[in-house]
């Protein structure tokens, strides 16, 4: 007898398509994918009639601990993710100096005690010591994904130079095919010059659109070209995070015709928010939200498979630390995005832009799992895979209300807006973890996913 059966729905399986079938689960794994009449008896059953069943979504790009601390935000923000249909996240960890070796066990312990999703760790590399220890991080801690910043964020994250990036690429490439390096692609000197010019022209009275102009599109375009060139030299698997501009999409369309070892991510926020959004400084971010023409280009990149994955770059804040009333220079970057990630992809992608559900499943579930070395454990609906599923009602409309999103944040960029298409059941490890936005599974059942080379 199975522990749980999901029946009556339409499975959205990456690489397969839409199939009317059911899923049986036992011991945290999928044990059968079959016609209704062939499903086993089960202790519990989820009726998915009229619904679509996706693999659990995988958000490959989040940050934790900026405001409340790592353990506290692990608790709140992974609950928000779970309620939003996300069952695995990729968390970028930051230490500006010193080794990660003495802090990784504590971070992993925090995940095991507080998380409501499984977590993949990515390490941000800032120093030669950290770079030299890359093989150790992979061997001892199962971390095979790393990140460098071509351009930094003042008072938050420093940039590293091209010589450092090139050597880091060589170190990651030496680990083999399962290792990957993420790069924040912007040209730092271009950004500094643009910021100085725009501030001189606007003074204290800039808008969200003026903030966008301080980090111009061409700085990302140049960074993408440079990172791709260095990746070609070293043979590293390259992951370009949070792509935001039309120009970079165009460049990557050409580059990826020659180098398919590049994976490209955009975010659900860049796909759905632009610099004229009425949310104003609630939508301030680095890189900034761009123009409507950039949104159109990003969606075309989704259609053309120039863009491979959907993330959020979630950096949760509350209004007290966001400070949207402080103006364009003093308000802070970052916003909560986990709970609305899947609804935004369905509302804007499927309903408004005609993006196929299978494409959403591929870029929101399978491709992140493949990029970061946990497929087919994650990212698909198949016998032997983890029993993580997201049951979606494509016709469900709901107004975004921060009070119902389970984050510690007291705002959302889309607050007050009706979105169409919401998760109604999230299954984590073969357990009904969320039903109708009520979280039923306590923390303590999830883990850090260690990867092997």
Order of alpha helices (4+ residues) and beta strands (2+ residues): beta-beta-beta-beta-beta-beta-beta-beta-alpha-beta-alpha-beta-alpha-alpha-beta-alpha-beta-alpha-alpha-alpha-beta-alpha-beta-alpha-alpha-beta-beta-alpha-alpha-alpha-alpha-beta-beta-beta-beta
